């Protein structure tokens, strides 16, 4: 025969289970709601990209129609025309400028971040403010002296001047991001390496650098995207030896219909960034959330 205490215990468990059921139902409802909102936001952000790809597969007459056309016979003529009108030199320049400038940004930002966090110099905040202050001046304000210097050096309409300008454009961002990631590395790890007799360069190469890989990937990807999409310097410092954003400008005209052609070229220009983001998404998310959860 059951004792009174056993019956009371079972009754208490039953009441608690009944009271927890509505909370679980509300929790599931909130998760479903957040899931629906997340999908809706993602589809809203993805719609312009999908619409651009859709336009690139239409004829110029259909693409320029005032009423959006979703049922049509797709064509690849605009992609063929883009590759047949000299896109490769611009694409090679874009890859070269983006790769070299991004590598230089990471190579220079890592020791700067080390000096501003792990081996902090005197008054690091002053140095940080100096770096970020270079981003406060509008780029149009400094284009004339840059143009004169590039002309005197014979670098006008060359890849060299774009690499240097993209380096200056992305270096402050790289220093700030890598410093924030480096500050999240537990100091106990570095102190343990010092106790074991590791030199400074050994600590940086074997301890800090492996822990910084997600942050380096995030920084490199963002700098590469900014460099890949940069237009102002390319338009003012180069002409024939330029990058893909300037190639896209060739199809912007008020006299003829180039809607589908521009959409096709814009899709081609976007593909490398999308592919890079797809392969680096895990490192990007880890890097952006680095130190968010202790």
GUTI-549874 format. One line per 8 residues: their letters; for each residue x, y, z of N, C-alpha, C. Coordinates in nm, 3 decimals. Each point is the difference from the previous one (the first is absolute). Layout:
BEGIN
A	X:Y:Z:X:Y:Z:X:Y:Z ~ ...
% end
This chain:
BEGIN
XXXXXXXX	0.085:-0.119:0.000:-0.085:0.119:0.000:0.089:0.124:0.000 ~ -0.043:0.097:-0.084:0.079:0.122:-0.009:-0.015:0.083:0.126 ~ 0.109:0.059:0.037:-0.004:0.088:0.116:-0.051:0.137:-0.040 ~ -0.036:0.079:0.098:-0.052:0.134:-0.027:0.105:0.090:-0.062 ~ 0.125:-0.013:0.042:0.108:0.083:-0.054:0.023:-0.028:-0.148 ~ -0.013:-0.129:-0.039:0.018:-0.034:-0.141:-0.108:0.063:-0.085 ~ -0.125:-0.007:0.048:-0.111:0.061:-0.073:0.018:0.150:-0.012 ~ 0.047:0.064:0.107:0.022:0.145:-0.003:0.109:0.036:-0.100
XXXXXXXX	0.104:-0.084:-0.006:0.110:0.028:-0.094:-0.048:-0.009:-0.144 ~ -0.079:-0.106:-0.029:-0.051:-0.015:-0.135:-0.094:0.114:-0.037 ~ -0.079:0.043:0.094:-0.092:0.111:-0.027:0.077:0.129:-0.027 ~ 0.108:0.019:0.074:0.082:0.121:-0.022:0.065:-0.002:-0.138 ~ 0.051:-0.119:-0.039:0.062:-0.013:-0.133:-0.101:0.024:-0.109 ~ -0.122:-0.053:0.020:-0.106:0.020:-0.100:-0.035:0.147:-0.015 ~ -0.011:0.071:0.112:-0.032:0.143:-0.005:0.111:0.079:-0.069 ~ 0.123:-0.034:0.030:0.111:0.072:-0.063:0.006:-0.026:-0.150
XXXXXXXX	-0.027:-0.125:-0.038:-0.001:-0.033:-0.143:-0.112:0.075:-0.072 ~ -0.117:0.005:0.063:-0.112:0.072:-0.060:0.030:0.149:-0.009 ~ 0.069:0.055:0.101:0.033:0.144:-0.004:0.108:0.030:-0.103 ~ 0.091:-0.097:-0.023:0.108:0.025:-0.096:-0.044:-0.016:-0.144 ~ -0.110:-0.072:-0.023:-0.046:-0.022:-0.138:-0.030:0.130:-0.074 ~ -0.074:0.095:0.060:-0.024:0.126:-0.073:0.129:0.076:-0.029 ~ 0.098:-0.006:0.092:0.126:0.070:-0.026:0.074:-0.062:-0.117 ~ -0.001:-0.133:-0.008:0.064:-0.065:-0.114:-0.070:0.034:-0.130
XXXXXXXX	-0.132:0.007:0.005:-0.076:0.036:-0.121:0.032:0.142:-0.043 ~ 0.009:0.093:0.097:0.036:0.138:-0.035:0.141:0.007:-0.056 ~ 0.092:-0.081:0.058:0.137:-0.001:-0.051:0.006:-0.050:-0.144 ~ -0.075:-0.107:-0.030:-0.003:-0.048:-0.138:-0.062:0.102:-0.094 ~ -0.105:0.068:0.048:-0.062:0.104:-0.083:0.095:0.114:-0.030 ~ 0.081:0.041:0.100:0.096:0.108:-0.023:0.110:-0.043:-0.096 ~ 0.043:-0.125:0.012:0.104:-0.049:-0.092:-0.052:-0.004:-0.144 ~ -0.125:-0.045:-0.016:-0.059:-0.001:-0.134:-0.013:0.141:-0.054
XXXXXXXX	-0.044:0.093:0.086:-0.015:0.139:-0.043:0.133:0.060:-0.043 ~ 0.105:-0.022:0.081:0.131:0.052:-0.036:0.053:-0.065:-0.127 ~ -0.030:-0.129:-0.017:0.042:-0.067:-0.123:-0.067:0.060:-0.122 ~ -0.131:0.026:0.010:-0.072:0.060:-0.112:0.053:0.140:-0.030 ~ 0.025:0.078:0.106:0.054:0.135:-0.021:0.140:-0.004:-0.061 ~ 0.081:-0.098:0.042:0.133:-0.013:-0.058:-0.004:-0.034:-0.147 ~ -0.087:-0.095:-0.036:-0.014:-0.035:-0.142:-0.054:0.117:-0.081 ~ -0.097:0.071:0.056:-0.056:0.116:-0.072:0.106:0.107:-0.022
XXXXXXXX	0.081:0.026:0.103:0.107:0.099:-0.016:0.104:-0.045:-0.101 ~ 0.036:-0.129:0.003:0.099:-0.051:-0.095:-0.050:0.009:-0.144 ~ -0.126:-0.037:-0.021:-0.057:0.007:-0.135:-0.012:0.144:-0.047 ~ -0.031:0.091:0.092:-0.009:0.142:-0.038:0.136:0.053:-0.045 ~ 0.106:-0.038:0.074:0.133:0.044:-0.038:0.049:-0.068:-0.127 ~ -0.046:-0.124:-0.024:0.045:-0.074:-0.118:-0.076:0.040:-0.126 ~ -0.116:0.062:0.015:-0.083:0.031:-0.117:0.071:0.088:-0.103 ~ 0.070:0.110:0.039:0.069:0.080:-0.103:0.103:-0.080:-0.079
XXXXXXXX	0.070:-0.092:0.066:0.099:-0.082:-0.070:-0.069:-0.092:-0.099 ~ -0.108:-0.065:0.046:-0.074:-0.089:-0.089:-0.060:0.078:-0.118 ~ -0.048:0.120:0.026:-0.058:0.082:-0.108:0.106:0.041:-0.102 ~ 0.122:0.028:0.049:0.110:0.034:-0.089:0.035:-0.118:-0.091 ~ 0.009:-0.119:0.058:0.029:-0.120:-0.080:-0.113:-0.025:-0.100 ~ -0.124:0.022:0.043:-0.115:-0.018:-0.089:0.009:0.095:-0.119 ~ 0.035:0.125:0.026:0.013:0.098:-0.108:0.111:-0.037:-0.098 ~ 0.107:-0.058:0.052:0.112:-0.033:-0.087:-0.033:-0.110:-0.098
XXXXXXXX	-0.105:-0.078:0.028:-0.040:-0.110:-0.089:-0.109:0.041:-0.098 ~ -0.039:0.127:0.001:-0.104:0.049:-0.089:0.062:0.074:-0.119 ~ -0.079:0.016:-0.104:0.043:0.086:-0.110:-0.012:0.145:0.044 ~ 0.065:0.091:-0.073:-0.004:0.140:0.038:-0.144:0.056:-0.004 ~ -0.078:-0.044:-0.095:-0.137:0.049:-0.012:-0.083:-0.043:0.120 ~ 0.014:-0.126:0.042:-0.075:-0.050:0.115:0.051:0.064:0.129 ~ 0.133:0.014:0.012:0.058:0.056:0.122:-0.037:0.146:0.019 ~ -0.017:0.075:-0.111:-0.032:0.143:0.010:-0.150:0.025:0.010
XXXXXXXX	-0.080:-0.105:0.003:-0.145:0.018:0.010:-0.037:0.061:0.134 ~ -0.102:0.087:-0.002:-0.044:0.066:0.123:-0.063:-0.100:0.097 ~ -0.059:-0.106:-0.054:-0.061:-0.105:0.083:0.099:-0.115:0.016 ~ 0.035:-0.037:0.122:0.094:-0.112:0.018:-0.053:-0.128:-0.064 ~ 0.088:-0.067:-0.072:-0.034:-0.124:-0.069:0.070:-0.117:0.070 ~ -0.082:-0.094:0.048:0.057:-0.117:0.068:-0.010:-0.126:-0.085 ~ -0.080:0.005:-0.106:-0.011:-0.112:-0.093:0.058:0.044:-0.133 ~ 0.114:-0.059:-0.037:0.068:0.040:-0.123:0.092:-0.113:-0.042
XXXXXXXX	0.052:0.009:-0.119:0.096:-0.097:-0.050:0.141:0.047:0.035 ~ 0.070:-0.070:0.090:0.132:0.048:0.044:0.103:-0.004:-0.112 ~ 0.096:0.089:0.009:0.108:0.007:-0.097:0.131:0.032:0.071 ~ 0.109:-0.051:-0.054:0.134:0.026:0.054:0.081:0.092:-0.090 ~ -0.067:0.068:-0.090:0.071:0.085:-0.096:0.075:0.114:0.069 ~ -0.054:0.051:0.108:0.066:0.113:0.068:0.127:-0.044:0.071 ~ 0.001:-0.121:0.054:0.122:-0.052:0.060:0.107:-0.024:-0.106 ~ -0.042:-0.055:-0.114:0.094:-0.020:-0.109:0.055:0.134:-0.050
XXXXXXXX	-0.087:0.101:-0.008:0.044:0.132:-0.045:0.097:0.062:0.101 ~ -0.025:-0.020:0.128:0.088:0.056:0.103:0.140:-0.058:-0.009 ~ 0.010:-0.132:-0.019:0.131:-0.063:-0.011:0.066:0.028:-0.135 ~ -0.082:0.038:-0.098:0.056:0.030:-0.131:0.038:0.144:-0.021 ~ -0.024:0.086:0.101:0.030:0.142:-0.013:0.113:0.045:0.092 ~ 0.095:-0.088:0.025:0.120:0.040:0.072:-0.012:0.006:0.150 ~ -0.071:-0.095:0.062:-0.016:0.002:0.145:0.122:-0.058:0.072 ~ 0.075:-0.087:-0.069:0.108:-0.071:0.068:0.110:0.090:0.054
XXXXXXXX	0.049:0.101:-0.074:0.103:0.087:0.061:-0.050:0.069:0.127 ~ -0.124:0.044:0.000:-0.056:0.064:0.120:-0.013:-0.101:0.114 ~ -0.042:-0.123:-0.032:-0.013:-0.102:0.103:0.135:-0.035:0.061 ~ 0.102:-0.014:-0.084:0.135:-0.031:0.050:0.051:0.113:0.090 ~ -0.024:0.125:-0.040:0.042:0.114:0.083:-0.074:0.000:0.133 ~ -0.129:-0.032:-0.002:-0.077:-0.003:0.124:0.054:-0.107:0.095 ~ 0.024:-0.121:-0.053:0.056:-0.107:0.083:0.137:0.039:0.054 ~ 0.083:0.060:-0.083:0.135:0.036:0.041:-0.002:0.107:0.109
XXXXXXXX	-0.076:0.106:-0.023:-0.007:0.110:0.098:-0.059:-0.049:0.131 ~ -0.108:-0.077:-0.007:-0.065:-0.048:0.121:0.091:-0.093:0.079 ~ 0.065:-0.095:-0.068:0.084:-0.098:0.069:0.122:0.068:0.064 ~ 0.070:0.084:-0.077:0.122:0.063:0.052:-0.032:0.097:0.113 ~ -0.100:0.084:-0.018:-0.033:0.098:0.104:-0.050:-0.068:0.127 ~ -0.078:-0.108:-0.013:-0.049:-0.071:0.118:0.114:-0.068:0.075 ~ 0.092:-0.063:-0.073:0.116:-0.063:0.065:0.085:0.103:0.072 ~ 0.021:0.116:-0.062:0.078:0.105:0.065:-0.071:0.054:0.124
XXXXXXXX	-0.132:0.014:-0.007:-0.076:0.048:0.116:0.017:-0.096:0.117 ~ -0.017:-0.129:-0.024:0.014:-0.098:0.109:0.143:-0.004:0.052 ~ 0.097:0.005:-0.090:0.141:-0.007:0.041:0.040:0.121:0.084 ~ -0.055:0.118:-0.030:0.034:0.120:0.076:-0.089:0.017:0.124 ~ -0.124:-0.046:-0.008:-0.092:0.019:0.112:0.031:-0.093:0.116 ~ 0.052:-0.120:-0.027:0.029:-0.094:0.109:0.105:0.053:0.097 ~ 0.118:0.045:-0.046:0.095:0.055:0.098:-0.051:0.127:0.066 ~ -0.078:0.081:-0.073:-0.057:0.120:0.062:-0.099:-0.038:0.110
XXXXXXXX	-0.084:-0.102:-0.026:-0.093:-0.045:0.103:0.073:-0.059:0.120 ~ 0.110:-0.069:-0.026:0.083:-0.054:0.110:0.055:0.113:0.086 ~ 0.048:0.105:-0.065:0.058:0.113:0.076:-0.107:0.081:0.073 ~ -0.124:-0.011:-0.041:-0.107:0.076:0.063:-0.081:-0.081:0.101 ~ 0.033:-0.129:0.015:-0.080:-0.083:0.091:0.089:-0.087:0.089 ~ 0.072:-0.095:-0.059:0.081:-0.093:0.080:0.121:0.071:0.059 ~ 0.079:0.063:-0.085:0.116:0.078:0.045:-0.033:0.148:-0.016 ~ -0.094:0.046:0.079:-0.056:0.133:-0.020:0.105:0.109:0.015
XXXXXXXX	0.003:0.089:-0.097:0.088:0.116:0.005:-0.060:0.105:0.093 ~ 0.074:0.107:0.023:-0.053:0.108:0.083:-0.113:0.072:-0.073 ~ -0.109:0.024:0.071:-0.117:0.070:-0.054:-0.051:-0.064:-0.130 ~ -0.042:-0.126:0.005:-0.048:-0.065:-0.122:-0.126:0.064:-0.056 ~ -0.081:0.063:0.087:-0.123:0.063:-0.048:0.029:0.114:-0.097 ~ 0.111:0.071:0.023:0.037:0.109:-0.092:0.031:-0.056:-0.139 ~ 0.073:-0.111:-0.003:0.032:-0.062:-0.129:-0.126:-0.051:-0.069 ~ -0.090:-0.060:0.076:-0.125:-0.049:-0.057:-0.083:0.114:-0.058
XXXXXXXX	-0.005:0.111:0.072:-0.075:0.114:-0.050:0.064:0.056:-0.126 ~ 0.134:-0.002:-0.006:0.066:0.048:-0.121:-0.037:-0.087:-0.119 ~ 0.001:-0.132:0.019:-0.034:-0.089:-0.111:-0.143:0.022:-0.048 ~ -0.093:0.009:0.094:-0.139:0.014:-0.040:-0.030:0.140:-0.053 ~ 0.082:0.100:0.039:-0.022:0.135:-0.049:0.027:0.011:-0.150 ~ 0.082:-0.091:-0.053:0.026:0.002:-0.144:-0.123:-0.037:-0.080 ~ -0.099:-0.061:0.065:-0.124:-0.036:-0.069:-0.104:0.111:0.006 ~ 0.029:0.105:0.076:-0.099:0.106:0.019:0.000:0.100:-0.115
XXXXXXXX	0.111:0.016:-0.067:0.007:0.096:-0.110:-0.062:-0.060:-0.125 ~ -0.087:0.073:-0.070:-0.056:-0.053:-0.125:0.110:-0.029:-0.101 ~ -0.012:-0.111:-0.070:0.106:-0.038:-0.095:0.010:0.100:-0.114 ~ -0.110:0.070:-0.029:0.006:0.100:-0.108:0.090:0.117:0.036 ~ 0.019:0.025:0.132:0.083:0.113:0.042:0.148:-0.024:-0.026 ~ 0.041:-0.126:-0.009:0.142:-0.027:-0.019:0.036:-0.053:-0.137 ~ -0.097:-0.003:-0.093:0.028:-0.062:-0.129:0.093:0.086:-0.086 ~ -0.004:0.134:0.015:0.084:0.087:-0.084:0.149:-0.018:0.033
XXXXXXXX	0.042:0.008:0.128:0.143:-0.026:0.026:0.042:-0.142:-0.035 ~ -0.088:-0.097:0.020:0.033:-0.138:-0.040:0.019:-0.008:-0.151 ~ -0.085:0.068:-0.074:0.009:0.001:-0.146:0.132:0.062:-0.044 ~ 0.040:0.110:0.065:0.126:0.067:-0.037:0.120:-0.088:0.030 ~ 0.001:-0.062:0.120:0.111:-0.087:0.037:0.008:-0.121:-0.094 ~ -0.115:-0.059:-0.033:0.000:-0.114:-0.091:0.049:0.039:-0.139 ~ -0.035:0.120:-0.043:0.047:0.047:-0.131:0.150:0.019:-0.001 ~ 0.056:0.061:0.105:0.144:0.024:0.007:0.079:-0.130:0.010
XXXXXXXX	-0.058:-0.101:0.065:0.068:-0.128:0.013:-0.020:-0.089:-0.123 ~ -0.087:0.040:-0.090:-0.029:-0.082:-0.116:-0.088:-0.119:0.031 ~ -0.076:0.008:0.109:-0.086:-0.111:0.042:-0.146:0.020:-0.039 ~ -0.030:0.107:-0.067:-0.138:0.022:-0.042:-0.041:-0.107:-0.101 ~ -0.121:-0.050:0.015:-0.053:-0.106:-0.087:0.082:-0.128:0.013 ~ 0.039:-0.033:0.125:0.072:-0.124:0.028:-0.066:-0.070:0.119 ~ 0.036:-0.127:0.015:-0.052:-0.077:0.112:0.066:0.042:0.131 ~ 0.123:0.051:-0.008:0.074:0.035:0.121:-0.074:0.104:0.083
XXXXXXXX	-0.051:0.102:-0.064:-0.065:0.107:0.074:-0.128:-0.050:0.066 ~ -0.070:-0.094:-0.064:-0.121:-0.055:0.061:0.034:-0.086:0.121 ~ 0.109:-0.077:-0.007:0.041:-0.081:0.114:0.032:0.089:0.120 ~ 0.073:0.107:-0.024:0.037:0.091:0.110:-0.123:0.068:0.059 ~ -0.092:0.046:-0.085:-0.119:0.068:0.050:-0.092:-0.096:0.075 ~ -0.013:-0.123:-0.049:-0.083:-0.098:0.070:0.065:-0.041:0.132 ~ 0.132:-0.003:0.003:0.070:-0.028:0.125:-0.029:0.108:0.103 ~ 0.012:0.125:-0.040:-0.031:0.109:0.092:-0.146:0.002:0.040
XXXXXXXX	-0.088:-0.043:-0.090:-0.143:0.000:0.029:-0.037:-0.107:0.102 ~ 0.063:-0.118:-0.007:-0.042:-0.112:0.085:0.088:-0.022:0.123 ~ 0.119:0.060:0.003:0.090:-0.025:0.113:-0.059:0.042:0.135 ~ -0.061:0.118:0.014:-0.060:0.033:0.132:-0.104:-0.100:0.043 ~ -0.084:-0.045:-0.093:-0.100:-0.101:0.033:0.067:-0.130:0.046 ~ 0.105:-0.041:-0.071:0.069:-0.123:0.037:0.064:0.009:0.138 ~ 0.060:0.113:0.032:0.063:0.017:0.131:-0.103:-0.006:0.111 ~ -0.110:0.071:-0.016:-0.103:0.002:0.103:-0.061:-0.138:0.020
XXXXXXXX	-0.031:-0.070:-0.108:-0.062:-0.131:0.014:0.095:-0.102:0.061 ~ 0.123:-0.006:-0.049:0.095:-0.099:0.053:0.036:0.030:0.145 ~ 0.006:0.128:0.035:0.027:0.034:0.141:-0.113:-0.048:0.090 ~ -0.125:0.018:-0.045:-0.113:-0.045:0.083:0.001:-0.151:0.015 ~ 0.037:-0.074:-0.106:0.008:-0.145:0.012:0.116:-0.041:0.089 ~ 0.113:0.069:-0.014:0.117:-0.037:0.078:-0.020:0.028:0.149 ~ -0.079:0.100:0.032:-0.026:0.030:0.141:-0.083:-0.107:0.068 ~ -0.073:-0.079:-0.078:-0.085:-0.104:0.057:0.077:-0.129:0.031
XXXXXXXX	0.126:-0.008:-0.043:0.080:-0.118:0.032:0.036:0.002:0.149 ~ -0.028:-0.106:0.074:0.032:-0.001:0.144:0.147:0.025:0.025 ~ 0.029:0.091:0.089:0.139:0.033:0.031:0.071:-0.116:0.069 ~ -0.076:-0.091:0.063:0.061:-0.113:0.067:0.076:-0.089:-0.098 ~ -0.052:-0.008:-0.124:0.067:-0.083:-0.100:0.135:0.060:-0.035 ~ 0.004:0.130:-0.020:0.127:0.067:-0.033:0.096:-0.008:0.117 ~ -0.049:0.019:0.122:0.086:-0.008:0.118:0.055:-0.140:0.019 ~ -0.081:-0.102:-0.030:0.049:-0.139:0.011:0.112:-0.025:-0.100
XXXXXXXX	-0.013:0.054:-0.121:0.107:-0.016:-0.100:0.126:0.073:0.045 ~ -0.016:0.116:0.063:0.117:0.073:0.050:0.070:-0.076:0.112 ~ -0.080:-0.063:0.086:0.059:-0.078:0.109:0.079:-0.118:-0.056 ~ -0.047:-0.057:-0.108:0.070:-0.113:-0.063:0.125:0.044:-0.076 ~ 0.025:0.132:-0.005:0.121:0.050:-0.062:-0.012:0.035:-0.147 ~ -0.123:0.009:-0.051:-0.019:0.033:-0.141:0.033:0.147:-0.025 ~ 0.069:0.025:-0.112:0.033:0.136:-0.039:-0.125:0.070:-0.054 ~ 0.013:0.133:-0.019:-0.115:0.078:-0.046:-0.048:-0.045:-0.137
XXXXXXXX	0.094:-0.022:-0.093:-0.041:-0.041:-0.134:-0.062:-0.138:0.001 ~ 0.048:-0.088:0.091:-0.056:-0.135:0.011:-0.141:0.005:0.056 ~ -0.024:0.087:0.095:-0.135:0.015:0.057:-0.097:0.050:-0.107 ~ 0.047:0.100:-0.077:-0.087:0.054:-0.103:-0.031:-0.101:-0.110 ~ 0.102:-0.080:-0.041:-0.018:-0.092:-0.112:-0.074:-0.127:0.041 ~ 0.035:-0.055:0.117:-0.053:-0.131:0.039:-0.121:0.006:0.093 ~ -0.021:0.113:0.066:-0.109:0.010:0.098:-0.109:0.095:-0.049 ~ 0.040:0.124:-0.028:-0.100:0.102:-0.032:-0.057:-0.019:-0.141
XXXXXXXX	0.088:-0.025:-0.097:-0.046:-0.009:-0.139:-0.103:-0.111:-0.022 ~ 0.020:-0.123:0.052:-0.105:-0.102:-0.019:-0.133:0.039:0.061 ~ 0.003:0.067:0.116:-0.126:0.043:0.062:-0.065:0.114:-0.075 ~ 0.078:0.069:-0.081:-0.051:0.116:-0.073:-0.055:-0.034:-0.138 ~ 0.002:-0.126:-0.040:-0.040:-0.035:-0.136:-0.142:0.044:-0.035 ~ -0.100:-0.022:0.086:-0.134:0.051:-0.034:-0.003:0.151:-0.016 ~ 0.069:0.072:0.087:0.004:0.145:-0.011:0.073:0.047:-0.124 ~ 0.108:-0.069:-0.036:0.074:0.035:-0.122:-0.087:-0.025:-0.122
XXXXXXXX	-0.072:-0.112:-0.001:-0.088:-0.030:-0.113:-0.110:0.105:-0.013 ~ -0.060:0.041:0.110:-0.104:0.102:-0.004:0.054:0.133:-0.051 ~ 0.114:0.039:0.053:0.061:0.127:-0.042:0.038:-0.003:-0.147 ~ 0.064:-0.109:-0.043:0.041:-0.011:-0.140:-0.119:0.002:-0.094 ~ -0.108:-0.068:0.038:-0.117:-0.005:-0.087:-0.064:0.138:-0.014 ~ -0.016:0.071:0.111:-0.060:0.134:-0.006:0.087:0.096:-0.081 ~ 0.130:-0.004:0.023:0.090:0.087:-0.077:-0.002:-0.036:-0.149 ~ -0.008:-0.130:-0.031:-0.006:-0.042:-0.140:-0.129:0.048:-0.066
XXXXXXXX	-0.111:-0.005:0.072:-0.127:0.048:-0.056:0.006:0.149:-0.027 ~ 0.053:0.077:0.096:0.011:0.144:-0.020:0.092:0.032:-0.118 ~ 0.109:-0.073:-0.012:0.093:0.023:-0.110:-0.061:-0.041:-0.133 ~ -0.070:-0.110:-0.003:-0.060:-0.050:-0.124:-0.106:0.098:-0.053 ~ -0.075:0.062:0.089:-0.110:0.088:-0.040:0.041:0.147:-0.014 ~ 0.125:0.034:0.029:0.041:0.141:-0.001:-0.008:0.058:-0.142 ~ -0.059:0.118:-0.009:-0.022:0.063:-0.131:0.066:0.137:-0.013 ~ 0.002:0.079:0.107:0.042:0.139:-0.010:0.144:0.013:-0.047
XXXXXXXX	0.091:-0.072:0.064:0.141:0.008:-0.039:0.021:-0.055:-0.141 ~ -0.070:-0.107:-0.033:0.014:-0.058:-0.134:-0.047:0.098:-0.108 ~ -0.107:0.073:0.029:-0.054:0.094:-0.099:0.087:0.123:-0.017 ~ 0.071:0.042:0.105:0.077:0.124:-0.006:0.150:-0.021:-0.026 ~ 0.051:-0.117:0.026:0.144:-0.023:-0.013:0.036:-0.095:-0.114 ~ -0.098:-0.066:-0.059:0.027:-0.094:-0.107:-0.102:0.018:-0.112 ~ 0.030:-0.056:-0.114:-0.094:0.002:-0.112:-0.003:-0.138:-0.067 ~ 0.099:-0.031:-0.081:0.002:-0.131:-0.066:0.049:-0.110:0.093
XXXXXXXX	0.099:0.030:0.085:0.050:-0.099:0.096:-0.077:0.017:0.130 ~ -0.117:-0.058:0.006:-0.087:0.023:0.114:-0.064:-0.131:0.045 ~ -0.101:0.012:0.087:-0.063:-0.116:0.061:-0.144:-0.015:-0.050 ~ -0.066:-0.104:0.048:-0.133:-0.035:-0.049:-0.107:0.108:0.024 ~ -0.001:0.071:0.113:-0.100:0.106:0.014:0.006:0.104:-0.112 ~ 0.119:0.031:-0.049:0.010:0.094:-0.111:-0.043:-0.065:-0.132 ~ 0.022:-0.129:-0.013:-0.050:-0.070:-0.118:-0.153:0.003:-0.004 ~ -0.062:-0.012:0.117:-0.147:0.006:0.008:-0.052:0.134:-0.046
XXXXXXXX	0.077:0.107:0.022:-0.043:0.134:-0.039:-0.015:0.013:-0.151 ~ 0.071:-0.080:-0.076:-0.005:0.010:-0.146:-0.141:-0.025:-0.055 ~ -0.083:-0.071:0.076:-0.133:-0.036:-0.049:-0.108:0.094:0.052 ~ 0.039:0.101:0.078:-0.097:0.097:0.051:-0.014:0.111:-0.102 ~ -0.113:0.005:-0.069:-0.021:0.097:-0.106:-0.146:0.041:0.000 ~ -0.024:0.127:-0.036:-0.136:0.051:-0.010:-0.053:-0.009:-0.143 ~ 0.084:-0.038:-0.092:-0.042:-0.002:-0.140:-0.050:-0.135:-0.047 ~ 0.042:-0.109:0.067:-0.039:-0.133:-0.042:-0.044:-0.081:0.121
XXXXXXXX	-0.063:-0.115:-0.030:-0.046:-0.087:0.106:0.110:-0.098:0.037 ~ 0.046:0.007:0.125:0.103:-0.091:0.047:-0.040:-0.061:0.134 ~ -0.129:-0.009:0.028:-0.045:-0.050:0.130:0.044:-0.144:0.022 ~ -0.029:-0.087:-0.093:0.037:-0.141:0.014:0.152:-0.018:-0.004 ~ 0.068:0.078:-0.083:0.146:-0.011:-0.009:0.066:0.042:0.131 ~ -0.048:0.110:0.059:0.054:0.044:0.129:-0.028:-0.105:0.107 ~ -0.119:-0.059:-0.001:-0.032:-0.104:0.098:0.091:-0.121:-0.016 ~ 0.032:-0.037:-0.125:0.088:-0.114:-0.023:0.141:0.028:0.051
XXXXXXXX	0.053:0.119:-0.031:0.135:0.036:0.046:0.003:0.011:0.153 ~ -0.105:0.058:0.059:-0.006:0.011:0.146:-0.005:-0.137:0.066 ~ -0.068:-0.095:-0.063:-0.004:-0.137:0.052:0.138:-0.063:-0.005 ~ 0.070:0.020:-0.112:0.136:-0.054:-0.014:0.092:0.059:0.107 ~ -0.011:0.130:0.022:0.084:0.068:0.098:-0.029:-0.051:0.141 ~ -0.126:-0.035:0.028:-0.040:-0.043:0.134:0.037:-0.144:0.031 ~ 0.018:-0.082:-0.102:0.022:-0.144:0.022:0.124:-0.028:0.085 ~ 0.119:0.060:-0.027:0.117:-0.032:0.084:-0.020:0.034:0.148
XXXXXXXX	-0.068:0.111:0.028:-0.024:0.038:0.139:-0.093:-0.100:0.068 ~ -0.103:-0.043:-0.071:-0.094:-0.098:0.055:0.071:-0.133:0.028 ~ 0.084:-0.043:-0.094:0.074:-0.126:0.018:0.095:0.010:0.120 ~ 0.071:0.112:0.010:0.093:0.018:0.113:-0.076:0.002:0.132 ~ -0.113:0.069:0.003:-0.080:0.002:0.122:-0.056:-0.135:0.037 ~ -0.035:-0.080:-0.101:-0.054:-0.134:0.025:0.106:-0.091:0.063 ~ 0.122:0.003:-0.053:0.104:-0.087:0.053:0.051:0.050:0.136 ~ -0.009:0.130:0.024:0.054:0.056:0.125:-0.109:0.028:0.102
XXXXXXXX	-0.122:-0.051:-0.021:-0.110:0.038:0.088:0.022:-0.049:0.144 ~ 0.055:-0.121:0.018:0.022:-0.049:0.135:0.103:0.086:0.073 ~ 0.111:0.027:-0.067:0.102:0.086:0.062:-0.052:0.140:0.021 ~ -0.083:0.048:-0.092:-0.054:0.136:0.013:-0.090:0.010:0.121 ~ -0.090:-0.097:0.019:-0.090:0.003:0.115:0.078:-0.015:0.130 ~ 0.097:-0.093:0.002:0.082:-0.017:0.120:0.079:0.125:0.031 ~ 0.051:0.065:-0.102:0.078:0.121:0.020:-0.084:0.115:0.051 ~ -0.119:0.018:-0.059:-0.085:0.110:0.043:-0.058:-0.021:0.139
XXXXXX	-0.013:-0.127:0.042:-0.051:-0.030:0.134:0.112:-0.031:0.099 ~ 0.123:0.020:-0.042:0.115:-0.034:0.086:-0.003:0.084:0.126 ~ -0.006:-0.067:0.115:-0.003:0.071:0.127:-0.137:0.044:0.043 ~ -0.105:-0.028:-0.081:-0.135:0.044:0.038:-0.053:-0.083:0.116 ~ 0.040:-0.128:0.009:-0.045:-0.089:0.106:0.120:-0.042:0.081 ~ -0.001:0.033:0.126:0.111:-0.037:0.088:-0.026:-0.137:0.066
% end
